[in-house]
């Protein structure tokens, strides 16, 4: 039975992380290690998390973003002999059998990475993600069936994109392909990583494995903070992968136009903070 390293990234969210750990400890899959990486929390999260038993607690030393913090945990897990890595948002809870289901699926050598069905923590009848699709004209990925009712269909299929909220990955992939890109800080590093993995392996989703996600608990839905970093990372992704795509110039111009329309709409509502956040994100995307 493979040992699975579970990586949780914490930043100022002790209660969420604690609840996630408690749900993981109720899993039916027995052979796992939990690695909690604290990304330089500015509250008392680190001191409190150190008191939790049966976890590996690591302080990152600085808030280097999603990729940076997770990579620290991944490397620690691989060093401890974990054959598979589960990246899991700390603002989630899990069904007891979800990891056993995903681990069994990953016995298929074609599959490099797999994800569960992710339901909304606040409304278990709503799907947040069941894999995803890439929209190249907009240089973005969308979660499949997002905000749709859960009809409990059994869906097990190949997908284009898996959210970094939850992905089970073969450890050898990190040796073959590398670790998560760290230059995004947050958002789009999962999409970038999925593209790299899909060059050699298939990405799948299995609806029989279920977790629950506290949607936008980390950054706030449509907050200026989220808007800045989503746009910053989206344009960075576009500049990295766009030139190799057909109609790049056309799509690039259309994307800029859409962003300026959105900035104008916020300005018309006197919402200067959100308008400035989008502009700031685009301007800083090359850094």
Residue frames relative to the residue before (quaternion, step in Angstrom):
aa qw qx qy qz dx dy dz
X 1.0000 0.0000 0.0000 0.0000 0.00 0.00 0.00
X 0.4303 -0.7319 0.4689 0.2434 3.56 -0.66 1.12
X 0.3811 -0.6742 0.5792 0.2544 3.52 -1.18 0.68
X 0.1713 -0.7974 0.5757 0.0583 3.56 -0.83 1.04
X 0.2421 -0.7566 0.5935 0.1289 3.54 -0.88 1.00
X 0.1634 -0.7926 0.5846 0.0576 3.56 -0.68 1.15
X 0.1519 -0.8148 0.5582 0.0393 3.55 -0.62 1.19
X 0.0328 -0.7714 0.6354 -0.0118 3.56 -0.81 1.10
X 0.1938 -0.7764 0.5921 0.0954 3.56 -0.86 0.98
X 0.1077 -0.8183 0.5642 0.0219 3.57 -0.67 1.12
X 0.1114 0.7466 -0.6545 0.0432 3.52 -1.16 0.76
X 0.8396 -0.1699 0.0619 0.5122 3.55 -0.43 1.29
X 0.6287 0.5394 -0.3270 0.4548 3.62 1.02 0.67
X 0.0036 -0.8499 0.5268 -0.0152 3.58 0.79 0.99
X 0.6871 0.5011 -0.3095 0.4254 3.61 0.75 -1.00
X 0.6475 0.5042 -0.3206 0.4730 3.59 0.95 -0.82
X 0.6768 0.4973 -0.2970 0.4543 3.57 0.86 -0.96
X 0.6388 0.5300 -0.3176 0.4585 3.57 0.96 -0.84
X 0.6631 0.4950 -0.3070 0.4700 3.61 0.91 -0.90
X 0.6337 0.5279 -0.3290 0.4600 3.58 1.01 -0.81
X 0.6550 0.5141 -0.3100 0.4589 3.58 0.90 -0.92
X 0.6473 0.5256 -0.3202 0.4496 3.58 0.93 -0.86
X 0.6661 0.4804 -0.3138 0.4766 3.60 0.98 -0.78
X 0.6260 0.5342 -0.3384 0.4564 3.61 1.06 -0.68
X 0.6654 0.5165 -0.3052 0.4442 3.58 0.99 -0.78
X 0.6472 0.4916 -0.3197 0.4871 3.59 1.28 -0.16
X 0.4223 0.7295 -0.4540 0.2886 3.61 1.25 0.10
X 0.4984 -0.6436 0.4944 0.3048 3.54 -1.25 0.51
X 0.6085 0.5308 -0.3646 0.4638 3.61 1.15 -0.49
X 0.2831 -0.8435 0.4373 0.1305 3.60 -0.49 1.17
X 0.7364 0.4581 -0.2358 0.4385 3.60 1.05 -0.69
X 0.3991 0.6970 -0.4960 0.3300 3.55 0.17 1.28
X 0.1819 -0.7307 0.6440 0.1352 3.52 -1.37 0.34
X 0.2611 -0.7653 0.5707 0.1430 3.57 -0.96 0.89
X 0.0949 -0.7786 0.6201 0.0164 3.54 -0.85 1.08
X 0.0965 -0.7855 0.6106 0.0301 3.57 -0.62 1.14
X 0.1175 -0.7842 0.6085 0.0316 3.55 -0.65 1.17
X 0.1876 -0.7756 0.5931 0.1078 3.56 -0.64 1.10
X 0.2682 -0.8050 0.5174 0.1108 3.55 -0.58 1.24
X 0.7129 -0.4715 0.2455 0.4573 3.55 0.72 1.20
X 0.0219 0.8264 -0.5586 0.0680 3.58 0.77 1.06
X 0.3425 -0.7540 0.5323 0.1756 3.53 -1.10 0.79
X 0.6333 0.4541 -0.3530 0.5178 3.57 1.25 0.26
X 0.7091 -0.4549 0.3184 0.4345 3.61 -1.15 -0.48
X 0.2572 0.8109 -0.4952 0.1761 3.60 1.27 0.33
X 0.6767 0.5174 -0.3123 0.4205 3.58 0.76 -1.03
X 0.6756 0.4967 -0.2999 0.4549 3.59 0.83 -0.96
X 0.6879 0.4778 -0.2860 0.4655 3.57 0.97 -0.81
X 0.6571 0.5140 -0.3159 0.4519 3.59 0.99 -0.78
X 0.5847 0.5899 -0.3646 0.4210 3.57 1.11 -0.61
X 0.6538 0.5363 -0.3087 0.4354 3.58 1.16 -0.52
X 0.5678 0.6028 -0.3894 0.4032 3.61 1.22 -0.29
X 0.3868 -0.7472 0.5018 0.2007 3.55 -0.83 1.03
X 0.8417 0.2586 -0.1792 0.4389 3.54 -1.37 0.40
X 0.6089 0.4632 -0.4156 0.4918 3.57 0.96 0.87
X 0.3756 -0.6558 0.5909 0.2823 3.54 -1.34 0.28
X 0.1219 -0.8136 0.5672 0.0388 3.57 -0.48 1.18
X 0.0301 -0.8044 0.5919 -0.0418 3.56 -0.78 1.09
X 0.2299 -0.7462 0.6072 0.1471 3.57 -0.96 0.86
X 0.4005 -0.7620 0.4603 0.2168 3.57 -0.64 1.13
X 0.4616 -0.6972 0.4338 0.3357 3.59 1.18 -0.50
X 0.7818 -0.0614 0.0343 0.6195 3.58 1.18 -0.51
X 0.4802 -0.6370 0.5070 0.3265 3.55 -1.22 0.39
X 0.0019 -0.8393 0.5409 -0.0545 3.54 0.06 1.33
X 0.6528 -0.5324 0.3099 0.4409 3.57 1.27 0.17
X 0.7703 -0.3978 0.2686 0.4199 3.51 -1.42 0.07
X 0.7027 0.4672 -0.2756 0.4604 3.58 0.76 -1.02
X 0.6478 0.5403 -0.3116 0.4375 3.57 0.91 -0.95
X 0.7106 0.4646 -0.2676 0.4556 3.57 0.77 -1.03
X 0.6709 0.4943 -0.3020 0.4631 3.57 0.92 -0.87
X 0.6303 0.5443 -0.3404 0.4366 3.59 1.00 -0.75
X 0.5973 0.5483 -0.3595 0.4618 3.57 1.08 -0.66
X 0.6846 0.4801 -0.2774 0.4732 3.58 0.92 -0.91
X 0.6278 0.5427 -0.3322 0.4483 3.58 1.00 -0.84
X 0.6753 0.4984 -0.2936 0.4576 3.58 0.86 -0.96
X 0.6435 0.5144 -0.3183 0.4691 3.58 1.02 -0.78
X 0.6576 0.5142 -0.3042 0.4589 3.59 1.00 -0.85
X 0.6606 0.4976 -0.3068 0.4711 3.58 0.92 -0.87
X 0.6284 0.5388 -0.3260 0.4567 3.57 1.03 -0.79
X 0.6908 0.4556 -0.2643 0.4953 3.57 1.15 -0.66
X 0.6210 -0.6054 0.3252 0.3768 3.59 1.25 0.17
X 0.3815 0.7263 -0.4950 0.2863 3.61 1.16 0.39
X 0.3298 -0.7728 0.5158 0.1674 3.59 -0.78 1.07
X 0.7651 0.1658 -0.1153 0.6115 3.57 1.26 -0.37
X 0.2390 -0.7645 0.5882 0.1111 3.53 -1.20 0.66
X 0.1347 -0.7608 0.6302 0.0769 3.56 -0.94 0.94
X 0.1554 -0.7438 0.6450 0.0813 3.55 -0.73 1.13
X 0.0504 0.8167 -0.5643 0.1102 3.56 -0.63 1.15
X 0.4507 -0.6681 0.5195 0.2840 3.56 -0.87 0.94
X 0.4826 -0.6820 0.4676 0.2885 3.56 -1.00 0.79
X 0.6626 0.4724 -0.3182 0.4863 3.62 1.21 -0.25
X 0.5296 0.5877 -0.4236 0.4412 3.55 0.97 0.96
X 0.1281 -0.7060 0.6753 0.1707 3.50 -1.43 0.14
X 0.2900 -0.7950 0.5205 0.1140 3.57 -1.14 0.59
X 0.4839 -0.5976 0.5449 0.3344 3.51 -1.31 0.43
X 0.6171 -0.6113 0.3428 0.3578 3.63 -0.94 0.80
X 0.7610 0.3966 -0.2188 0.4644 3.61 0.99 -0.72
X 0.4224 0.7581 -0.4486 0.2137 3.60 1.22 -0.16
X 0.6949 0.4757 -0.2988 0.4490 3.60 0.89 -0.85
X 0.6057 0.5469 -0.3562 0.4552 3.61 1.06 -0.65
X 0.6472 0.5156 -0.3128 0.4663 3.59 1.03 -0.83
X 0.6948 0.4742 -0.2845 0.4599 3.59 0.81 -0.98
X 0.6357 0.5310 -0.3352 0.4490 3.57 0.98 -0.78
X 0.6401 0.5138 -0.3220 0.4719 3.59 1.00 -0.79
X 0.6337 0.5329 -0.3264 0.4559 3.58 1.00 -0.81
X 0.6953 0.5009 -0.2762 0.4352 3.56 0.95 -0.88
X 0.4588 0.6528 -0.4608 0.3886 3.59 1.25 0.15
X 0.5522 0.5695 -0.3860 0.4709 3.57 1.29 -0.32
X 0.3920 -0.7766 0.4472 0.2082 3.59 -0.42 1.21
X 0.5636 0.5936 -0.3944 0.4177 3.60 1.21 -0.27
X 0.6982 0.4855 -0.2527 0.4614 3.54 1.13 -0.75
X 0.2001 -0.7927 0.5668 0.1014 3.56 -0.82 1.02
X 0.7994 0.0721 0.0250 0.5959 3.52 1.17 -0.66
X 0.0087 -0.8096 0.5861 -0.0308 3.58 -0.96 0.84
X 0.1822 -0.7865 0.5856 0.0726 3.55 -1.18 0.66
X 0.4493 -0.6683 0.5160 0.2919 3.58 -1.23 0.44
X 0.5718 -0.4712 0.4868 0.4627 3.51 -1.32 -0.30
X 0.1691 -0.7910 0.5835 0.0722 3.56 -0.83 1.01
X 0.1379 -0.8005 0.5818 0.0412 3.55 -0.58 1.19
X 0.5756 -0.5735 0.4562 0.3629 3.54 -1.28 0.44
X 0.4790 -0.6965 0.4621 0.2682 3.56 -0.70 1.11
X 0.7253 0.4467 -0.2351 0.4682 3.58 1.02 -0.83
X 0.7706 0.1147 -0.0844 0.6212 3.58 1.30 -0.21
X 0.2406 -0.8337 0.4828 0.1178 3.57 0.03 1.31
X 0.6094 0.5446 -0.3617 0.4486 3.58 1.24 -0.09
X 0.6676 0.4824 -0.2901 0.4874 3.59 1.28 -0.13
X 0.3455 -0.7192 0.5695 0.1976 3.55 -0.95 0.95
X 0.2368 -0.7448 0.6030 0.1601 3.57 -1.05 0.78
X 0.7956 -0.1256 0.0883 0.5861 3.58 1.01 -0.74
X 0.0206 0.7366 -0.6761 -0.0023 3.51 -1.21 0.72
X 0.7399 -0.2291 0.1096 0.6229 3.51 0.60 1.21
X 0.2179 -0.7935 0.5514 0.1373 3.56 -1.21 -0.33
X 0.3420 -0.7206 0.5742 0.1846 3.51 -1.40 0.16
X 0.3697 -0.7146 0.5510 0.2212 3.57 -1.16 0.65
X 0.1654 -0.7479 0.6366 0.0900 3.55 -0.95 0.95
X 0.2501 -0.8223 0.4949 0.1282 3.58 -0.09 1.29
X 0.6146 0.5447 -0.3846 0.4214 3.67 0.92 -0.61
X 0.7503 0.3401 -0.2004 0.5303 3.59 1.15 -0.60
X 0.3306 -0.7690 0.4823 0.2583 3.58 1.33 -0.08
X 0.5702 0.5400 -0.3930 0.4784 3.52 0.78 1.13
X 0.2830 -0.7247 0.5928 0.2080 3.56 -1.28 0.32
X 0.2115 -0.7754 0.5856 0.1053 3.54 -1.10 0.75
X 0.4543 -0.6542 0.5328 0.2858 3.55 -1.11 0.74
X 0.4325 -0.7097 0.4951 0.2532 3.58 -0.81 1.00
X 0.8567 0.1226 -0.1347 0.4826 3.55 -1.14 0.87
X 0.2595 0.7988 -0.5085 0.1897 3.60 1.21 0.41
X 0.8458 0.1053 -0.1487 0.5014 3.58 -0.91 1.10
X 0.5189 0.6105 -0.4419 0.4034 3.60 1.19 0.31
X 0.6070 -0.5623 0.4203 0.3725 3.54 -1.23 0.50
X 0.3911 -0.7028 0.5439 0.2395 3.55 -1.07 0.74
X 0.1126 -0.8141 0.5690 0.0291 3.57 -0.54 1.19
X 0.4814 -0.7282 0.3898 0.2933 3.55 1.31 0.38
X 0.2692 0.7505 -0.5522 0.2436 3.56 1.03 0.76
X 0.4046 -0.6665 0.5624 0.2752 3.55 -1.19 0.59
X 0.0670 0.7947 -0.5925 0.1135 3.54 -0.45 1.27
X 0.1091 0.7582 -0.6319 0.1184 3.53 -0.72 1.14
X 0.2678 0.7873 -0.4937 0.2541 3.53 -0.27 1.26
X 0.5753 -0.5523 0.4805 0.3648 3.49 -1.41 0.21
X 0.0759 -0.7986 0.5968 0.0167 3.58 -1.04 0.83
X 0.5579 -0.6112 0.4514 0.3339 3.57 -1.31 0.25
X 0.8193 0.1377 0.0205 0.5562 3.53 1.07 -0.86
X 0.0919 -0.7592 0.6425 0.0483 3.54 -1.16 0.77
X 0.4438 -0.7037 0.4903 0.2596 3.57 -0.81 1.00
X 0.5171 -0.6444 0.4760 0.3012 3.55 -1.10 0.76
X 0.4130 0.7025 -0.4687 0.3409 3.59 1.28 0.00
X 0.7850 -0.1259 0.1009 0.5981 3.57 1.05 -0.79
X 0.2226 0.7570 -0.5910 0.1680 3.56 -0.65 1.13
X 0.2184 -0.7495 0.6136 0.1184 3.56 -0.94 0.97
X 0.0658 -0.8370 0.5384 -0.0717 3.54 -0.60 1.25
X 0.4774 -0.6290 0.5262 0.3156 3.55 -1.10 0.68
X 0.5160 -0.6749 0.4295 0.3061 3.60 -0.84 0.94
X 0.6341 0.5598 -0.3476 0.4045 3.60 1.00 -0.74
X 0.5209 0.6415 -0.4127 0.3832 3.58 1.21 -0.37
X 0.6570 0.5165 -0.3208 0.4457 3.57 1.00 -0.77
X 0.6347 0.4991 -0.3265 0.4914 3.58 1.17 -0.51
X 0.6983 0.4789 -0.2656 0.4609 3.58 1.02 -0.82
X 0.8091 0.2941 -0.1049 0.4979 3.55 0.87 -1.01
X 0.5151 -0.5937 0.4521 0.4217 3.56 1.01 -0.82
X 0.6090 -0.5746 0.4222 0.3475 3.53 -1.36 0.07
X 0.7233 -0.3975 0.3079 0.4733 3.55 -1.28 -0.08
X 0.4939 -0.6368 0.4858 0.3385 3.61 -0.98 0.72
X 0.2852 -0.8043 0.5075 0.1194 3.56 -0.86 0.99
X 0.5920 0.6298 -0.3580 0.3532 3.58 1.20 -0.23
X 0.5625 0.5896 -0.4054 0.4142 3.62 1.22 0.04
X 0.2966 -0.7399 0.5080 0.3265 3.57 1.18 -0.71
X 0.7397 -0.2871 0.1697 0.5845 3.60 0.76 -0.97
X 0.7721 0.2666 -0.2900 0.4986 3.54 -1.22 0.80
X 0.8508 0.2032 -0.1986 0.4420 3.52 -1.21 0.87
X 0.5205 0.6125 -0.4535 0.3850 3.64 1.13 -0.13
X 0.6183 0.5325 -0.3496 0.4604 3.59 1.12 -0.58
X 0.6423 0.5103 -0.3205 0.4737 3.59 1.01 -0.79
X 0.6356 0.5238 -0.3174 0.4700 3.58 0.95 -0.86
X 0.6776 0.4888 -0.2859 0.4692 3.58 0.90 -0.94
X 0.6227 0.5418 -0.3391 0.4513 3.60 1.00 -0.78
X 0.6414 0.5246 -0.3249 0.4559 3.58 0.96 -0.83
X 0.6614 0.5031 -0.3081 0.4632 3.57 0.96 -0.84
X 0.6670 0.4985 -0.3008 0.4650 3.59 0.92 -0.90
X 0.6695 0.5359 -0.3043 0.4148 3.59 0.95 -0.88
X 0.5323 0.6148 -0.4120 0.4110 3.59 1.24 -0.15
X 0.7860 0.2791 -0.1376 0.5342 3.58 1.19 -0.53
X 0.8015 0.1996 -0.0700 0.5593 3.57 1.09 -0.70
X 0.4809 -0.6271 0.5214 0.3218 3.53 -1.36 0.15
X 0.2857 -0.7186 0.6094 0.1748 3.54 -1.27 0.57
X 0.0511 -0.8224 0.5662 -0.0198 3.57 -0.79 1.03
X 0.1867 -0.7330 0.6377 0.1452 3.51 -1.41 0.23
X 0.1002 -0.7815 0.6139 0.0493 3.58 -1.12 0.70
X 0.3413 -0.7885 0.4820 0.1716 3.58 -0.43 1.24
X 0.5700 0.6044 -0.3874 0.3995 3.59 1.22 -0.28
X 0.6397 0.4273 -0.3069 0.5604 3.57 1.32 -0.29
X 0.0516 -0.8415 0.5357 -0.0464 3.59 -0.68 1.10
X 0.0323 0.7485 -0.6623 0.0006 3.52 -1.13 0.83
X 0.3414 -0.7246 0.5661 0.1947 3.57 -1.35 0.21
X 0.1564 -0.8135 0.5592 0.0321 3.55 -0.81 1.06
X 0.3584 -0.7011 0.5779 0.2147 3.56 -0.96 0.95
X 0.2870 -0.8313 0.4497 0.1563 3.51 0.24 1.37
X 0.8659 0.0049 -0.0734 0.4947 3.53 -0.85 1.19
X 0.2940 0.7661 -0.5219 0.2328 3.58 1.12 0.53
X 0.6828 0.5249 -0.2986 0.4113 3.58 1.00 -0.79
X 0.8523 0.1773 -0.0486 0.4897 3.59 0.78 -0.94
X 0.4998 -0.6629 0.4342 0.3496 3.60 1.21 -0.23
X 0.4418 -0.7152 0.4769 0.2565 3.56 -0.71 1.08
X 0.8652 -0.0182 -0.0222 0.5006 3.57 -0.76 1.12
X 0.3270 0.7342 -0.5243 0.2812 3.58 1.10 0.57
X 0.6410 -0.5053 0.3825 0.4330 3.63 -1.16 0.34
X 0.6121 0.5533 -0.3444 0.4479 3.59 1.02 -0.76
X 0.6861 0.4759 -0.2789 0.4744 3.57 0.86 -0.99
X 0.6544 0.5266 -0.3178 0.4398 3.58 0.89 -0.90
X 0.6502 0.5179 -0.3284 0.4485 3.58 0.92 -0.83
X 0.7493 0.4218 -0.2398 0.4508 3.57 0.75 -1.04
X 0.5903 0.5435 -0.3762 0.4633 3.61 1.09 -0.55
X 0.7031 0.4574 -0.2736 0.4708 3.58 0.84 -0.95
X 0.6186 0.5438 -0.3445 0.4505 3.57 1.00 -0.77
X 0.7159 0.4436 -0.2522 0.4765 3.56 0.86 -0.96
X 0.6147 0.5549 -0.3519 0.4363 3.60 1.04 -0.72
X 0.7035 0.4470 -0.2757 0.4787 3.59 0.88 -0.87
X 0.5909 0.5402 -0.3668 0.4738 3.57 1.13 -0.54
X 0.6441 0.5124 -0.3062 0.4784 3.57 1.00 -0.88
X 0.6441 0.5299 -0.3214 0.4483 3.58 0.93 -0.88
X 0.6906 0.4823 -0.2847 0.4576 3.58 0.88 -0.93
X 0.6562 0.5155 -0.3073 0.4575 3.58 1.15 -0.59
X 0.8218 0.2527 -0.0974 0.5014 3.57 0.82 -1.01
X 0.5449 0.6758 -0.3812 0.3180 3.59 1.18 -0.45
X 0.6629 0.5405 -0.3392 0.3917 3.63 0.78 -0.90
X 0.6649 0.4923 -0.3158 0.4645 3.62 1.16 -0.42
X 0.6320 0.5605 -0.3258 0.4245 3.59 1.28 -0.25
X 0.5557 -0.5761 0.4667 0.3762 3.59 -1.18 0.51
X 0.8420 0.1795 -0.1484 0.4866 3.57 -1.19 0.64
X 0.1903 0.8244 -0.5163 0.1324 3.59 1.11 0.57
X 0.6698 0.5105 -0.3158 0.4372 3.60 0.80 -0.94
X 0.6529 0.5118 -0.3088 0.4652 3.56 0.98 -0.87
X 0.6910 0.4789 -0.2838 0.4611 3.59 0.83 -0.99
X 0.6232 0.5491 -0.3332 0.4461 3.57 1.03 -0.80
X 0.6711 0.4927 -0.2926 0.4704 3.58 0.90 -0.92
X 0.6504 0.5203 -0.3145 0.4553 3.56 0.99 -0.84
X 0.6497 0.5168 -0.3226 0.4547 3.57 1.00 -0.81
X 0.6390 0.5121 -0.3272 0.4716 3.59 0.93 -0.83
X 0.6404 0.5311 -0.3210 0.4525 3.58 0.98 -0.87
X 0.6537 0.5182 -0.3096 0.4564 3.58 0.93 -0.91
X 0.6606 0.5117 -0.3086 0.4545 3.57 0.97 -0.83
X 0.6647 0.4925 -0.3141 0.4658 3.58 0.96 -0.81
X 0.5960 0.5435 -0.3548 0.4727 3.59 1.11 -0.62
X 0.6754 0.4850 -0.3024 0.4660 3.57 0.94 -0.87
X 0.6129 0.5307 -0.3490 0.4700 3.58 1.02 -0.73
X 0.6584 0.5143 -0.3071 0.4557 3.58 0.93 -0.91
X 0.6456 0.5262 -0.3273 0.4464 3.60 0.99 -0.80
X 0.6488 0.4920 -0.3205 0.4840 3.60 1.03 -0.70
X 0.6356 0.5296 -0.3314 0.4535 3.57 1.00 -0.79
X 0.6422 0.5272 -0.3205 0.4549 3.58 1.01 -0.77
X 0.6891 0.4305 -0.2649 0.5193 3.58 1.23 -0.51
X 0.4355 -0.7088 0.4294 0.3515 3.57 1.37 0.06
X 0.4284 0.6684 -0.4788 0.3748 3.55 1.17 0.66
X 0.0809 -0.8646 0.4955 0.0182 3.52 0.48 1.27
X 0.6163 0.5701 -0.3584 0.4084 3.60 1.04 -0.66
X 0.6894 0.4499 -0.2852 0.4909 3.61 0.95 -0.79
X 0.6178 0.5328 -0.3487 0.4613 3.58 1.01 -0.73
X 0.6797 0.4810 -0.2879 0.4730 3.57 0.90 -0.92
X 0.6137 0.5639 -0.3527 0.4254 3.60 1.03 -0.73
X 0.6544 0.4945 -0.3134 0.4786 3.61 0.95 -0.84
X 0.6583 0.5096 -0.3067 0.4615 3.57 0.89 -0.95
X 0.6571 0.5162 -0.3026 0.4585 3.57 0.92 -0.93
X 0.6499 0.5275 -0.3135 0.4484 3.59 0.98 -0.86
X 0.6642 0.4877 -0.3044 0.4779 3.59 0.93 -0.87
X 0.6652 0.5285 -0.3057 0.4298 3.57 0.88 -0.95
X 0.7599 0.3915 -0.1999 0.4789 3.56 0.99 -0.85
X 0.4133 0.7580 -0.4401 0.2470 3.60 1.25 0.02
X 0.6561 0.5185 -0.3151 0.4489 3.58 1.15 -0.45
X 0.6026 0.5822 -0.3544 0.4150 3.59 1.24 -0.20
